[in-house]
Amino acid sequence: MLTGQFPRTGMSVSHSHVRTKRKLVPNLHRKRYWVPSENRFVRLRVSAKAVRIIDKIGIEEALKTIRERGVKV
């Protein structure tokens, strides 16, 4: 929700250099954050990178960014 990551496609390359399609999925988790200004918990679907971003900028600023994208939280 915060970073906008989504599954991508790529190739698996074996030792003999045979290529097969594969899907590269982001490391997503459902996390619950306490928002003091709203006096409630908010459940977000975030990647491991987004968890670090939220720790850095704070949940209030992260929610503002998510809502600017038009995602209902």
Residue pairs with C-beta under 8 A, 6 or more apart in sequence:
1 44
1 45
1 46
1 50
1 66
1 71
1 73
2 44
2 46
2 47
2 50
2 53
2 54
2 62
2 65
2 66
3 46
3 47
3 49
3 50
3 53
4 69
5 26
5 28
5 47
5 49
5 50
6 26
7 23
7 24
7 25
7 26
8 23
8 24
9 21
9 22
9 23
9 24
10 21
10 22
10 23
10 24
11 19
11 20
11 21
11 22
12 19
12 20
12 21
12 22
13 19
14 20
26 47
27 47
27 48
27 49
28 45
28 46
28 47
29 45
29 46
29 47
29 48
29 51
30 43
30 44
30 45
31 43
31 44
31 46
31 51
32 41
32 42
32 43
32 44
33 41
33 42
33 43
33 44
33 54
33 59
34 40
34 41
34 42
34 59
35 41
35 42
35 59
35 60
35 63
37 60
42 59
42 63
42 73
44 50
44 66
44 73
46 54
50 62
53 62
54 62
63 73
66 73
67 73
